[in-house]
């Protein structure tokens, strides 16, 4: 299930975002300090949706910015349930984008070496529309833009 974040969940999601496996495939790879996260949260917390697992436990984040989206999961907390959570989160995010948000298209950036997420996006109907180089924490990386329609 996806639901709006509450203001009080600011500190809950920072360890998820800072998990080594999440940082390794993110467009911001440095460890985010609490002060940096707090500044971001003040501006963006109303754009954050929390993914809850079957037990109702918060386990991930989805962020929509217009027709662009991003996500990450609680990799440590989900353990061997991570793949299932990835698939369920993606389905729920797509449904949310084309349902409550009323979007006609949805797209996002994925690092080219994040082959697992690119495969997941393909499974849900996303198509690669372009590749480009982008500076990621001081290093040039290839980014893949994927997009799908309603």
N, C-alpha and C positions, 0 to 999 in steps of 0.2 A: 504494500500500500504506500502511496505517496501522500504526504500531508504537508501543509505549511510548517516551516520551522517556527519555534518560539524563540523569543529573544534570549531566554535562559539557556538555550542549547549551544551557545557560542563555544564554550569550552569543551563540550562533548565532542564536537567534530574535528577540533584541531589535531588530536592524535591520529585520527583516521587520515587526514590530509598529509600529515608528516610521516606516515609509515613509509619505510624505505621503498617498498614495492610500488606505492602510489607516486612518490616523488620521482622515481626512475622513469615514469612514463608521462609525467606532467609537463606542462609548458612553464612551470616554475619548479625547479628541481631542488632549490636550497631548502633547508629546514626553516619553516616559517616560525618566527618568534611570536610569543603571545601578544606583544605590542602591535606587531604588523597585522596579525590576525584580528585583533580588536578593532584596528582602524578599518580594515576591510569589512568586518562584520557590521560596524555602525552604518556603512554605506549600503551594504548589499543583503542584510539578513532577511529582508522582506521578499527577496528573489529566490531564497533557498527553500527547497522542498526536502523533507526527510523521507527516506525510504525505510519502511519497517518490514521486518521479516514476518514469517507466519505467526510467530509468538507475540508480535506487536512490539518487538525490541528494535529501537532505532539502529540501523545498520548501514546507512549510506546517505549520500547527498546528490541531488539533482539541481542544477542551476540553469534557468532559462534567461537569456538576454536577447529580447526580440525573438527572431527565429533561429537563434544559435543556442546550443545546449552543451553542457558538460556534466560530468558526474564522477564520483569516486565512492568506494565502499570501505567499510571497516574490515580491512583485509585480515587483521589479527583476530578480531572477534568472530568473524564468519568461518575461519578455518576451512575445512573441507566442504563447506556449503557455499563457498565463494562463486563457483561457476553457476550454480542454480540462481544465486542472488543477482549475478551479472545479467543473466537472461531475463529474469523477472523484472529487474529494475528497468532494463531497456524497453521491454514491452509496456510497462506502466508509464514510462516517460513518453514514449511515442503516442500512446493512447491519450495522455494528458495534453500533449502538444496539439493534437488534432481534435481533441474534445474540448475540455474547459478553456484552453487558451485560444482555440479557433484558428490555429495557424494553417496555412496552405502548404508551406514547405518547412522543413527542419534540417539544420545542418550543424556541423561541428568540426573542430580540428583534432586530429590524432597524429601523434608522432609516427613517422613511417616505420620505425622499428617496433611499434606496438602491434604486432601482427595479430595477436589474440583479439584485441578490441576491434581492429579493422575487419576481421572475420566475423565477429559478432554483429557489427554494423551491417555487413553484407547479408547476413542471415535475416535481418529485420528490414531489408529492402533499401538500405542506403547504397548509393553509388558514388564512386570516386569521381569528382568533377575537376579537381586540379591538385597539383603538388607545387610547393614553393619552399624556399629556404627562409628560416626565421631564427633570430637570435634567441637562444634559450639559456638564460643565466650565463652569458658570455661565450656560448658555443653555438655555431651554426648547426641547425638540425633541419631535416626535411620533414615538412608537415603535409599531411594529406587532408584535404577538405572533402568530407562526404556529406551527401544530401539526399533527402527523399521527399516526395510529395505526399499529400494526404491520401 
